[in-house]
């Protein structure tokens, strides 16, 4: 279900509630936004391009989207789900997404969706889910202080994919790319391993583009140390293999799958590891012991992850894609030739 009520980023709830009723005539969260005031594709980082996705009975996730998910579009052939970083700036990532689609001439045929995973500091509406600042990245359930039923942030992505792959709404859609940069990249890699949605896609193909994350999901206990993969001393770093660094102590969403299924999904799925070779700074870098066992900085951690997959899972479908002379920049990554190829190429 899609709500016509736009998310009120930066404005009072009362103002936008009144504005929404005046402009759209919406009387309940289940009605769709009036298409007459919404351009197609919608390319504004304002409330005009927002909707809310029902993630459970009476609970919602706000999104930016270029095409209404409730009304669909018969010309759309591709979906791009782009997840924000730690700043939760979904508007900026929405812009990155539609700029990337425009750069390759696919703006009209690509539905770009940027979910907003809120925390309590974002002042969510009473029926909107929110998470802790680390919980949404890891697929945890929404906050106990928020509305019920609680839902995993990854379940919310499942719901978006279900809507995109519905042939009654997007009958020409053939592929979906799910991506994120930095903290969003952390989401993309864990989601690639644990997603339920891909098995229900039918002829629609799925791709995951993991851009400059702070850490990755390791599906064995070994980590690289002085050029060799060994099992670390747990007495020095006891939680290095716990979720979301590894497969121990998994949360509700990941724990619903057995380890062998998670491993098989991550190995066979189309995953692009998109890393900037200048991303060597420590700003906002996870420097816990579990993270540091993956390498000293983001570019190094991406290279190590690829060596890990090559050694233990040589049949894997991960693809390393290095963007030269780009550091920790979502626009620099996504709008580069290599970034565009990761998102839209074969």
Beta strands, then each sheet from edge to edge (+ up, - down):
strand 1: 2-3
strand 2: 50-56
strand 3: 59-65
strand 4: 78-83
strand 5: 110-115
strand 6: 175-181
strand 7: 205-211
strand 8: 222-225
strand 9: 228-231
strand 10: 271-276
strand 11: 318-323
sheet 1: 1+ 2- 3+ 5- 4- 6- 7- 10- 11-
sheet 2: 8+ 9-
end
